[in-house]
């Protein structure tokens, strides 16, 4: 069973972190456009107080 090269391991962690970050970013954008008609008025009323 071959073990992973240390240079491969060093490249894998940032790739996983960026993949998770981009996934969360895309999910946030999709949710924003899906629910923006409810979120924007709520944020507007919260900032008026």
C-alpha positions as CSV (number, residue, x, y, z in Angstrom):
1,X,0.0,0.0,0.0
2,X,1.8,3.2,-1.1
3,X,1.7,6.1,1.3
4,X,1.0,9.6,0.2
5,X,4.0,11.8,-0.6
6,X,4.4,14.7,1.9
7,X,4.1,17.2,-1.0
8,X,0.8,15.6,-2.0
9,X,-0.5,15.9,1.5
10,X,0.5,19.6,1.6
11,X,-1.4,20.3,-1.6
12,X,-4.5,18.3,-0.5
13,X,-5.4,20.4,2.6
14,X,-5.6,23.8,0.8
15,X,-7.6,22.1,-2.0
16,X,-10.1,20.8,0.5
17,X,-10.3,24.1,2.3
18,X,-10.9,26.0,-0.9
19,X,-13.5,23.5,-2.1
20,X,-15.5,23.8,1.2
21,X,-15.2,27.6,1.0
22,X,-16.4,27.8,-2.6
23,X,-19.2,25.4,-1.8
24,X,-20.4,27.5,1.1
25,X,-20.1,30.6,-1.1
26,X,-22.2,29.2,-3.9
27,X,-24.7,27.9,-1.3
28,X,-24.9,31.4,0.2
29,X,-25.4,33.0,-3.2
30,X,-28.2,30.5,-4.1
31,X,-29.9,31.0,-0.8
32,X,-29.6,34.8,-1.0
33,X,-31.3,34.9,-4.4
34,X,-33.9,32.3,-3.3
35,X,-34.9,34.1,-0.1
36,X,-33.8,37.7,-0.7
37,X,-37.4,38.9,-0.9
38,X,-37.8,37.9,2.8
39,X,-34.2,38.7,4.0
40,X,-33.9,42.3,2.7
41,X,-37.1,43.7,4.3
42,X,-36.1,42.0,7.6
43,X,-32.6,43.5,7.5
44,X,-34.2,46.9,6.6
45,X,-36.5,46.8,9.6
46,X,-33.6,45.7,11.9
47,X,-31.5,48.6,10.9
48,X,-34.3,51.1,11.4
49,X,-34.4,50.4,15.1
